[in-house]
Amino acid sequence: MAEKFGPVYTLYLGSRPTVVLTGYQAVKEALVESGDAFTNRGASPLLDRIFHNGDYGMGKKSLEEPLKEEAKHLVDHFTRLKGQPVDPNKTLMFASSNVIANLVFGSRKCYDDERWQKILQDTHDAFHLISSIWGQLYDIFPGIMYYLPGPHKKKYLVF
């Protein structure tokens, strides 16, 4: 779609507009150079339920320094592995979560922190649910889905 509409376009998921950024330059411009314009997000009934109506926006102007710092930790982590097999999904999820934790909480977690790994797994599961048909139905019909059984009733203690 980026070939047809360009590197920044709006995609409607149902009645909800979603801004799509494609390519390094568009993402850099949005997050580094115009970060304040991207700090808010739209309402989502299921996200509100999972995160207990909390606001976990970043509020920082630049991501460049936290990204550079975490990149150094990531390189150190891979260096210490000395060629051992690793699940890149979990490692990269940990690295990106550390950038966010650094911005929000002012600290980062070690890659082998079991409590943080549990929080990340719960977060992953929550977003998996949000992207499922159950999550979509909850966003469309929150008043009805609140009472119906299904995986959307699972309690997530993410934060």
C-alpha positions as CSV (number, residue, x, y, z in Angstrom):
1,M,0.0,0.0,0.0
2,A,3.0,2.3,0.6
3,E,3.8,2.1,-3.1
4,K,0.4,3.4,-4.0
5,F,-0.2,5.9,-1.1
6,G,3.3,6.8,0.0
7,P,5.3,6.2,3.2
8,V,2.6,7.7,5.6
9,Y,-1.1,6.9,5.1
10,T,-4.2,6.2,7.1
11,L,-5.8,2.8,7.1
12,Y,-9.3,2.4,8.5
13,L,-9.8,-0.7,10.7
14,G,-13.6,-0.7,10.9
15,S,-14.4,2.9,11.9
16,R,-11.0,3.4,13.6
17,P,-8.4,5.3,11.6
18,T,-4.8,4.0,12.0
19,V,-1.7,5.8,10.8
20,V,0.8,3.6,9.0
21,L,4.4,4.5,8.7
22,T,6.6,2.7,6.2
23,G,10.3,2.9,5.9
24,Y,13.2,4.2,8.1
25,Q,12.8,7.8,7.1
26,A,9.1,8.1,7.8
27,V,9.5,6.3,11.2
28,K,12.5,8.5,12.1
29,E,10.7,11.7,11.2
30,A,7.6,10.7,13.1
31,L,9.3,9.4,16.3
32,V,12.5,11.4,16.5
33,E,11.7,14.7,14.8
34,S,8.0,14.9,15.5
35,G,7.7,12.7,18.6
36,D,5.2,14.9,20.4
37,A,2.6,14.5,17.7
38,F,2.8,10.7,18.2
39,T,2.6,10.4,22.0
40,N,-1.2,10.0,22.3
41,R,-3.2,7.0,21.1
42,G,-6.9,6.5,20.4
43,A,-9.4,4.9,22.8
44,S,-9.6,1.2,22.9
45,P,-12.1,-0.4,25.3
46,L,-10.1,-3.7,25.6
47,L,-6.8,-1.9,26.2
48,D,-8.5,0.2,28.8
49,R,-9.7,-2.9,30.6
50,I,-6.4,-4.7,30.4
51,F,-4.3,-1.7,31.5
52,H,-6.9,-0.5,34.0
53,N,-7.4,2.8,32.2
54,G,-3.8,3.6,32.8
55,D,-1.8,6.1,30.7
56,Y,1.6,4.7,29.7
57,G,2.5,7.3,27.0
58,M,6.1,8.1,26.8
59,G,6.1,11.9,26.8
60,K,9.8,12.3,25.9
61,K,10.8,14.4,22.9
62,S,13.6,12.2,21.5
63,L,14.1,8.5,21.4
64,E,17.5,8.7,19.9
65,E,19.6,8.5,23.1
66,P,17.7,5.7,24.8
67,L,17.8,3.7,21.5
68,K,21.6,4.2,21.2
69,E,22.1,3.1,24.9
70,E,20.0,0.0,24.5
71,A,21.7,-0.8,21.2
72,K,25.0,-1.0,23.1
73,H,23.4,-3.3,25.7
74,L,22.0,-5.5,22.9
75,V,25.5,-5.8,21.3
76,D,27.0,-6.7,24.7
77,H,24.3,-9.3,25.2
78,F,25.0,-10.9,21.8
79,T,28.7,-10.8,22.4
80,R,28.4,-12.6,25.7
81,L,26.4,-15.4,24.0
82,K,29.5,-16.3,22.0
83,G,27.6,-17.8,19.1
84,Q,25.1,-19.8,21.3
85,P,21.6,-20.1,19.8
86,V,19.1,-17.4,20.9
87,D,15.5,-16.6,20.2
88,P,15.7,-13.2,18.5
89,N,12.0,-12.4,19.0
90,K,12.4,-12.5,22.8
91,T,15.7,-10.7,22.8
92,L,14.5,-7.9,20.5
93,M,11.3,-7.6,22.5
94,F,13.4,-7.3,25.6
95,A,15.5,-4.6,24.0
96,S,12.6,-2.5,22.8
97,S,10.8,-2.9,26.2
98,N,14.0,-1.5,27.8
99,V,13.8,1.6,25.7
100,I,10.3,2.1,26.8
101,A,11.1,1.3,30.4
102,N,14.0,3.8,30.3
103,L,11.7,6.5,29.0
104,V,8.8,5.8,31.4
105,F,10.5,4.6,34.6
106,G,14.1,6.0,34.1
107,S,15.6,2.5,34.4
108,R,16.2,-0.7,32.4
109,K,16.1,-4.4,33.2
110,C,18.8,-7.1,32.6
111,Y,17.9,-9.5,29.8
112,D,17.8,-12.4,32.3
113,D,15.3,-10.7,34.8
114,E,12.6,-13.4,35.2
115,R,10.0,-11.0,36.7
116,W,10.4,-8.6,33.7
117,Q,10.3,-11.6,31.3
118,K,6.9,-12.5,32.9
119,I,5.6,-9.0,32.5
120,L,6.7,-9.0,28.8
121,Q,5.1,-12.4,28.2
122,D,1.8,-11.1,29.8
123,T,2.0,-8.0,27.6
124,H,2.6,-10.1,24.5
125,D,-0.4,-12.3,25.4
126,A,-2.6,-9.2,26.0
127,F,-1.7,-7.7,22.6
128,H,-2.2,-11.1,21.0
129,L,-5.7,-11.1,22.5
130,I,-6.4,-7.5,21.3
131,S,-5.5,-8.5,17.7
132,S,-7.8,-11.5,17.8
133,I,-11.5,-11.7,16.8
134,W,-12.3,-11.6,20.5
135,G,-10.4,-8.3,20.9
136,Q,-12.0,-6.8,17.8
137,L,-15.5,-7.8,19.0
138,Y,-14.8,-6.3,22.4
139,D,-13.7,-3.0,20.9
140,I,-16.9,-2.9,18.7
141,F,-19.4,-4.1,21.4
142,P,-17.7,-3.5,24.8
143,G,-21.1,-3.4,26.6
144,I,-22.1,-6.8,25.4
145,M,-18.7,-8.5,25.4
146,Y,-18.0,-7.5,29.0
147,Y,-20.7,-10.1,30.0
148,L,-20.0,-12.9,27.4
149,P,-17.5,-15.7,28.2
150,G,-14.3,-16.0,26.2
151,P,-10.6,-15.4,26.3
152,H,-11.2,-11.6,26.6
153,K,-12.3,-12.3,30.2
154,K,-8.8,-13.4,31.3
155,K,-7.2,-11.1,33.9
156,Y,-4.0,-9.5,32.9
157,L,-1.8,-8.1,35.6
158,V,0.6,-6.4,33.2
159,F,1.3,-3.2,35.2
